[in-house]
Amino acid sequence: MRLSRLLLLCGLTALLGACASSKPSSQYGRRGFWRPNHFDGHGRENGRWRTYYDDGKKQPFTTGRYRHGRPIRTFNYYSPTGQLDHTEQYQKDGLCEVTYWHPDGQMARKGSAQWVTGKGRVPRFYWYGQWTSYTPAGQITDVQTYTDGTITRAEKYENGQLSRVETYEGNRNTRTEIYQNGQLFKVETYEKGLRTGVINTL
């Protein structure tokens, strides 16, 4: 009887010891798994990613996630004061919707971008399509068009009306249209950055 009690006591002691040792290891395993800024076997960013302005990691700069070197889902960028500056929402094939924010949290600018990466490629991030800027009240101030990262057209609005349109080739202005009360008032043409002609339309 005494022997059976001794064996039972030893068994319980071993079982409790196993449970106690397994609890911390699982906690540390979880913490290690969720710890950010890891690389895969090829040295590419992988998993959750965090960067900071300061060495003490008190001022966040970016928060997001990578999958084998390519950003996925949502990346947030913060100003040095801690306010959300802009957000990158990634889709398939590196397509991205970018939104900039006013300090009060209202949308300031929005447009599309493309992240290109892969084996043998230098990573590249560029804007394309229309980018629209807004006042904190939501009124449009600018609409810019980009092709492969280069601006090709810029529209300026005042009080909700189109006031100016500039056309670009190779980052150089080739034509400027000036509007008054929504009507085309003047056209200026340029060549190699120099104005070559002016036409008054009213």
C-alpha positions in Angstrom: 0.0 0.0 0.0 2.8 2.3 1.0 4.6 1.4 -2.3 1.6 2.2 -4.4 1.2 5.6 -2.7 4.9 6.3 -3.3 4.5 5.4 -7.0 1.4 7.6 -7.3 3.2 10.5 -5.7 6.2 10.2 -8.0 3.9 10.0 -11.1 2.0 13.2 -10.0 5.3 15.0 -9.4 6.6 14.1 -12.8 3.3 15.1 -14.5 3.2 18.5 -12.7 6.9 19.1 -13.6 6.2 18.4 -17.3 3.2 20.8 -17.3 5.2 23.5 -15.6 8.1 23.2 -18.0 5.8 23.1 -21.1 4.0 26.4 -20.2 7.0 28.8 -20.4 8.3 27.1 -23.5 5.0 27.6 -25.4 4.8 31.2 -24.2 8.4 31.9 -25.4 7.6 30.0 -28.6 4.6 32.3 -29.3 6.5 35.4 -28.5 9.4 34.4 -30.7 7.0 33.5 -33.6 5.3 36.9 -33.4 8.4 38.9 -32.9 8.9 41.3 -35.9 11.7 41.8 -38.4 12.7 38.2 -39.5 14.3 37.1 -42.7 13.7 34.0 -44.8 16.4 31.6 -45.9 17.3 33.9 -48.9 17.7 36.9 -46.7 14.4 38.5 -47.7 12.1 40.3 -45.2 9.4 37.9 -44.0 6.5 38.2 -41.6 5.6 41.2 -39.4 7.9 44.2 -39.8 8.4 47.2 -37.6 10.8 50.2 -38.0 11.4 53.1 -35.6 12.7 56.6 -35.6 14.7 56.0 -32.4 16.9 53.3 -31.0 14.7 52.9 -28.0 11.8 51.8 -30.3 9.4 54.3 -28.8 8.6 56.3 -32.0 7.2 54.0 -34.7 8.0 54.8 -38.4 6.5 51.8 -40.2 4.3 48.8 -39.4 3.4 46.1 -41.9 4.1 42.6 -43.1 6.3 41.0 -45.8 6.0 37.7 -47.6 9.5 36.7 -48.8 10.6 40.2 -49.5 7.3 41.5 -50.9 5.0 43.8 -48.8 1.5 42.4 -48.3 -1.8 43.6 -46.8 -1.4 47.0 -45.1 1.7 49.1 -44.4 1.3 52.2 -42.1 3.8 55.1 -42.1 3.9 57.5 -39.1 5.3 61.0 -38.7 7.9 61.7 -36.0 5.1 63.1 -33.8 3.3 59.7 -34.0 0.5 60.7 -36.4 -0.5 58.4 -39.3 1.1 59.9 -42.4 0.1 57.5 -45.1 -1.1 54.0 -45.7 -0.2 51.4 -48.4 -2.8 48.8 -49.1 -1.2 46.0 -51.1 -3.1 43.6 -53.5 -1.8 40.9 -55.8 1.2 41.3 -58.0 2.5 44.3 -55.9 -0.4 46.6 -56.9 -1.0 49.1 -54.1 -3.5 51.8 -53.1 -1.8 54.6 -51.3 -3.6 57.1 -49.0 -2.1 60.1 -47.3 -3.8 61.7 -44.3 -4.2 65.2 -42.9 -3.2 65.5 -39.2 -6.9 65.5 -38.3 -7.3 62.1 -39.9 -9.1 63.2 -43.1 -7.8 61.9 -46.4 -5.3 64.3 -48.0 -4.2 62.4 -51.1 -4.9 59.0 -52.8 -3.6 57.1 -55.8 -2.2 53.9 -57.1 1.3 52.5 -57.0 3.2 49.4 -58.1 5.9 47.4 -56.2 8.2 45.4 -58.5 10.5 42.8 -57.0 11.7 39.3 -57.7 14.7 37.2 -58.5 17.4 39.2 -60.4 15.3 42.5 -60.1 16.2 45.6 -58.2 13.2 46.4 -56.0 11.2 49.4 -57.4 8.2 51.3 -56.2 6.5 53.8 -58.5 3.2 55.7 -58.8 0.9 55.4 -61.8 -2.6 56.6 -62.8 -4.5 59.4 -61.2 -3.5 60.8 -57.8 -6.1 63.2 -56.2 -5.4 65.6 -53.4 -8.1 67.0 -51.0 -8.5 69.7 -48.5 -9.3 68.6 -44.9 -13.0 69.5 -45.8 -12.9 67.0 -48.7 -12.6 69.4 -51.6 -10.4 68.5 -54.6 -7.3 70.7 -55.0 -5.1 68.7 -57.5 -5.4 65.7 -59.8 -2.1 64.4 -61.1 -1.5 61.6 -63.6 1.6 59.4 -63.6 2.9 56.9 -66.1 5.5 54.5 -64.8 6.4 56.8 -62.0 6.7 60.0 -64.2 4.1 62.8 -64.1 2.4 63.4 -67.4 -0.5 65.7 -66.4 -1.3 68.0 -63.5 -4.7 69.7 -62.9 -5.2 72.4 -60.3 -8.5 73.3 -58.8 -9.6 76.4 -56.9 -12.9 76.5 -55.0 -14.0 73.3 -56.9 -13.3 74.7 -60.4 -10.5 73.8 -62.8 -7.9 76.6 -62.8 -4.8 75.2 -64.5 -3.7 72.1 -66.5 0.0 71.3 -67.2 1.1 68.6 -69.6 4.5 66.9 -69.2 6.9 64.8 -71.3 10.0 63.4 -69.7 9.3 65.5 -66.6 9.3 68.7 -68.7 6.3 71.0 -69.1 5.2 71.1 -72.7 1.8 72.8 -72.4 -0.1 74.9 -69.8 -3.8 75.7 -69.9 -5.1 78.5 -67.7 -8.8 78.7 -66.8 -11.0 81.5 -65.4 -14.5 80.7 -64.1 -14.2 77.2 -65.6 -13.4 78.5 -69.1 -10.1 78.2 -71.0 -8.4 81.6 -70.9 -4.8 81.1 -72.0 -2.6 78.4 -73.5 1.2 78.4 -73.2 3.4 76.0 -75.0 6.9 74.9 -74.1 9.9 73.2 -75.6 12.9 71.9 -73.6 11.5 73.8 -70.6 11.3 77.1 -72.4 8.1 78.9 -73.4 7.6 79.0 -77.1 4.1 80.4 -77.6 1.1 82.0 -75.9 -2.5 81.9 -77.1 -5.3 83.9 -75.5 -8.6 82.1 -76.0 -11.0 84.7 -74.5 
